[in-house]
């Protein structure tokens, strides 16, 4: 459909505000990539009053969509992982217009995946993982197995994305295809959960124990972002952490991540007296144990026992 859509993007490409234009066409087995549209034009602009502008077109029996996004919105999607399709679009889309090689440089940046970018993405993905794992375990202990199953599935998905990020890649829509090659152990856990013929409660029990090891083994690495920020000063209130410009992306998951790190001994609490009897203010500081190694000797002992 490129020749049909050419008048649309050529008109806008002449605007100095336009950085680049990509064409993403529907593939027979991957129609979900374009949200069932036959083609998507992704146009990136420097700035706009609307960070996202979408327009739909029809040509005979074909339909197309124009997505105009600002650079800042694009960066936010890439940082937060809140638009899973955007990475696929950037990597696989056909470049129709590229001002000063903006798109080529962006694609190179994504392939290189700067270490700092990995650290913040790992921290946010880890916080989501902790949230899902914690909530799922609470449902499991209440014997609410279907709700527990839903949360453990989501926690495995966050674990898979985390494994991909750790290896320096951007998580794509087909994250399980990626993780099957990158971390077969996590892929095996996913198969155990969805394909096993064991009773649901037994499958969930197995996954919680296995996931606990996988989570704990990543605790230090995935908390380097928040700990690095906490080094800026000795003590923090929760509100100060929440309002920090690089931590506010964690959203509602920041609190549960903080409590997990306290439980693991990586962050300490400091209590300060208030005017009320036996009531204390709570402050947070980095633990001296953070640089010590964590014992991971219980590697999959439960799974091995179950298989014997």
C-alpha positions in Angstrom: 0.0 0.0 0.0 3.0 2.3 0.0 2.1 4.0 -3.3 -1.5 4.6 -2.0 -0.2 6.2 1.3 2.6 8.2 -0.3 0.6 11.5 -0.6 -0.2 11.3 3.2 3.4 10.9 4.4 5.1 13.0 1.7 3.0 16.0 2.6 4.1 15.7 6.3 7.7 14.7 5.6 8.3 18.2 4.1 7.6 19.6 7.6 10.9 20.2 9.5 9.2 18.9 12.6 9.0 15.4 11.1 11.9 13.2 12.1 11.0 10.0 10.3 8.3 7.8 8.8 8.0 4.0 9.0 5.6 1.7 7.1 4.5 -1.5 8.9 2.5 -3.9 6.7 0.3 -6.7 7.9 1.8 -10.2 7.7 -0.5 -13.1 7.2 0.4 -14.8 10.5 1.1 -11.6 12.5 -2.0 -9.5 11.8 -2.1 -8.5 15.5 1.1 -6.4 15.0 -0.9 -3.9 13.0 -4.1 -4.3 15.0 -5.7 -6.0 12.0 -5.0 -3.0 9.7 -3.4 -3.8 6.4 -0.8 -1.1 6.9 0.3 1.4 9.6 2.3 4.6 9.0 4.3 5.5 12.1 5.4 9.1 12.0 7.7 10.6 14.6 7.8 14.3 15.2 9.9 16.6 17.4 6.9 18.1 19.2 3.1 18.5 19.0 0.2 19.7 21.1 -1.0 16.1 21.0 1.6 13.5 22.0 -0.4 10.8 20.1 -2.5 11.4 17.0 -4.2 8.5 15.1 -6.1 8.7 11.9 -7.8 5.8 10.0 -8.1 5.4 6.2 -9.9 3.1 3.8 -8.9 2.2 0.2 -11.3 -0.3 -1.5 -11.1 -3.4 0.8 -7.9 -2.2 2.5 -7.6 -0.2 5.7 -4.7 1.8 7.0 -3.8 3.8 10.1 -1.6 6.8 10.6 0.1 7.1 14.0 1.9 10.4 14.7 3.8 10.4 18.0 6.2 12.9 19.6 9.8 12.0 20.4 9.1 12.3 24.1 6.1 10.0 23.9 8.2 7.4 22.0 10.9 7.6 24.6 8.4 7.1 27.3 7.0 4.0 25.6 10.5 2.6 25.2 11.4 3.3 28.8 8.2 2.0 30.4 7.4 -0.8 28.0 3.8 0.5 27.9 3.4 0.0 24.1 4.6 -3.5 23.3 4.2 -3.1 19.6 6.5 -0.1 19.2 9.7 -2.1 19.4 8.5 -4.4 16.7 7.4 -1.5 14.5 10.8 0.3 14.9 12.8 -2.9 14.1 10.7 -4.3 11.3 9.1 -1.3 9.7 10.2 -0.1 6.3 11.8 3.4 6.5 10.1 5.7 4.1 11.6 9.0 5.3 14.5 9.5 7.7 15.7 13.1 8.5 19.4 13.1 9.3 19.3 9.3 9.8 17.2 9.8 12.9 15.5 6.3 12.6 18.7 4.5 11.8 20.4 6.0 14.9 17.4 5.1 17.0 17.4 1.5 15.8 21.2 1.3 16.5 20.5 2.7 20.0 17.9 0.1 20.6 20.2 -2.7 19.5 23.0 -1.4 21.7 20.5 -0.9 24.6 22.6 1.3 26.9 23.4 -0.2 30.3 21.6 2.6 32.2 18.5 2.0 30.1 18.7 -1.7 31.0 19.0 -0.9 34.7 15.9 1.3 34.9 13.9 -1.1 32.8 15.0 -4.1 34.9 14.1 -2.2 38.1 10.6 -1.4 36.8 10.0 -4.9 35.4 11.3 -6.5 38.7 8.9 -4.3 40.7 5.9 -5.6 38.6 7.2 -9.1 39.0 7.3 -8.7 42.8 3.8 -7.2 42.8 2.3 -10.1 40.8 4.2 -12.8 42.8 3.2 -11.3 46.1 -0.5 -10.9 45.2 -0.6 -14.4 43.6 0.9 -16.0 46.7 -1.7 -14.3 48.9 -4.5 -15.7 46.7 -2.9 -19.2 46.8 -2.7 -19.2 50.6 -6.4 -18.4 50.6 -7.0 -21.3 48.2 -8.2 -18.9 45.5 -6.4 -21.0 42.9 -7.8 -19.4 39.7 -6.8 -15.9 40.8 -3.4 -17.2 41.9 -3.0 -18.8 38.5 -3.7 -15.5 36.8 -1.1 -13.7 38.9 1.6 -16.4 38.4 1.1 -16.3 34.7 1.6 -12.6 34.7 4.6 -12.9 37.0 6.2 -15.4 34.6 5.6 -13.0 31.8 7.5 -10.3 33.7 10.2 -12.8 34.5 10.5 -13.6 30.8 10.8 -9.9 29.8 13.4 -9.4 32.6 15.5 -12.3 31.2 15.4 -10.7 27.8 16.4 -7.3 29.1 19.2 -8.8 31.2 20.8 -10.1 28.0 20.7 -6.7 26.4 17.7 -7.1 24.1 14.4 -5.2 23.9 11.4 -7.4 24.9 9.2 -7.8 21.8 5.6 -8.9 21.5 6.7 -12.5 20.9 8.6 -12.5 24.2 8.2 -16.3 24.7 9.9 -16.9 21.4 12.8 -14.8 22.6 13.0 -16.3 26.1 12.9 -19.9 24.7 16.3 -19.2 23.2 17.7 -16.9 25.9 16.5 -18.6 29.1 15.1 -22.1 28.5 14.6 -22.7 32.2 12.0 -19.9 32.4 10.3 -21.2 29.3 10.2 -24.7 30.9 8.4 -23.3 33.9 5.8 -21.6 31.7 5.2 -25.0 29.9 4.9 -26.7 33.3 2.2 -24.3 34.4 0.1 -24.3 31.2 0.6 -27.9 29.9 1.0 -30.1 33.0 -1.8 -32.5 33.8 -1.3 -32.1 37.6 -4.0 -30.5 39.7 -4.0 -26.8 39.5 -3.0 -26.2 43.1 0.0 -28.5 42.7 1.2 -26.7 39.5 0.9 -23.3 41.2 2.7 -24.6 44.3 5.6 -25.8 42.1 5.8 -22.5 40.2 5.8 -20.4 43.4 8.8 -22.3 44.8 10.7 -22.2 41.5 9.9 -18.5 40.9 11.1 -17.7 44.4 14.6 -18.8 43.5 14.5 -17.0 40.1 13.3 -13.8 41.8 15.8 -13.9 44.7 18.7 -14.6 42.4 18.0 -11.4 40.6 17.3 -9.2 43.6 20.6 -7.4 43.8 21.0 -6.8 40.0 17.4 -5.6 39.6 17.6 -3.3 42.6 20.8 -1.5 41.4 18.7 1.3 39.9 16.8 2.2 43.1 19.9 1.7 45.2 21.9 3.9 42.9 19.4 6.7 43.4 19.3 6.1 47.2 23.1 6.7 47.3 22.3 10.4 46.7 21.7 10.9 50.4 21.7 8.9 53.6 18.0 8.6 54.5 14.8 8.8 52.5 11.1 9.0 53.3 8.8 7.0 51.1 7.3 10.2 49.7 10.8 11.4 48.7 11.4 8.2 46.8 8.0 8.2 45.2 8.5 11.8 44.0 12.0 11.3 42.6 11.9 11.9 38.8 13.5 8.6 38.1 11.5 6.5 40.5 8.0 7.9 39.9 7.8 5.6 36.8 7.5 2.6 39.3 4.1 3.9 40.3 2.1 1.7 42.7 4.7 -1.1 42.6 7.4 1.0 44.4 6.1 0.3 47.9 5.9 -3.5 47.4 9.4 -3.5 45.9 10.8 -1.5 48.8 9.2 -4.0 51.3 10.7 -6.9 49.4 14.2 -5.4 49.5 13.8 -4.8 53.2 12.9 -8.4 53.7 15.9 -9.5 51.7 18.2 -7.3 53.8 19.2 -5.0 51.0 17.5 -1.9 52.4 17.2 -1.0 56.1 14.6 1.0 57.9 15.4 3.7 60.4 12.8 4.7 63.0 12.5 8.3 64.4 10.3 9.3 67.2 7.1 11.2 66.7 5.0 13.1 69.2 2.8 10.0 69.7 3.9 7.3 72.2 5.4 4.2 70.5 4.7 5.7 67.1 7.7 6.3 64.8 8.5 7.9 61.5 10.0 5.4 59.0 13.0 6.2 56.9 14.9 4.1 54.4 18.6 3.6 53.8 20.9 1.2 51.9 22.0 -1.8 53.8 25.6 -2.6 54.4 24.8 -6.1 53.2 24.0 -4.9 49.7 27.5 -5.7 48.4 27.6 -9.1 50.1 26.8 -12.2 48.0 23.4 -14.0 48.3 23.3 -17.7 48.8 21.5 -19.4 45.9 22.3 -23.0 46.9 18.7 -24.2 46.7 18.6 -24.2 42.9 15.5 -26.0 41.8 15.8 -28.6 44.6 12.0 -28.8 44.7 11.6 -29.3 41.0 14.4 -32.0 41.0 12.6 -33.8 43.8 9.3 -33.7 42.0 10.9 -35.2 38.9 12.6 -38.1 40.7 
